[in-house]
Amino acid sequence: LLTVKTMKFASCLLAMIVLLTSVATLAAADPKGYITAGAPSNPKVKAIWNKYHDYAESTRMMRDLAAAYPEFAKLESAGKTVGDREMWVLTVTNFAKGDASSRPGMWIDGAIHANEIQATEVVLYTAWYLLESRASNEVIEKLLDERVFFLMPMMSPDSRDAHFYEPN
């Protein structure tokens, strides 16, 4: 006989299986990526969030964001790596509201180590979401008017690409 506790566990397990199957089916049906909740349906910079981005793709996304939103995003190099890759920092704020260096700021970095692959995605998504949502979200608009975000998706781009493409 099944106990109530066992039946609750089985129900939860079944619900999780149905949910995961649905998500997997949606992902397989739409190779372009997941629809991002809360972001515009027609963003200026198209982004795919059901994959990990290597150095070249990350660089391209940051360049595209800076080009699409020049009044809110500035891409700069913090220096070059031993492997001659730029260490990109995307500054996101409303530059029209005065000197960004005098505002409270937030530094967000990712991928200090090669195998921290999700961290780069979090930083890229944060940059994308702030820029794409600013026009339709009053909270983000206020944040960018009063604060500055310094976003460095990968602190170790050489090792990230090595982790992606070379035997370890």
Secondary structure, DSSP 8 states (H G I E B T S, - for coil): ---HHHHHHHHHHHHHHHHHHHHHHHHHH-TT----TTS-SS-SS----SS---HHHHHHHHHHHHHH-TTTEEEEEEEE-TTS-EEEEEEES-GGGS-GGGS-EEEEE--SSTT-HHHHHHHHHHHHHHHHHGGG-HHHHHHHHH-EEEEES-S-HHHHHHHHHS--
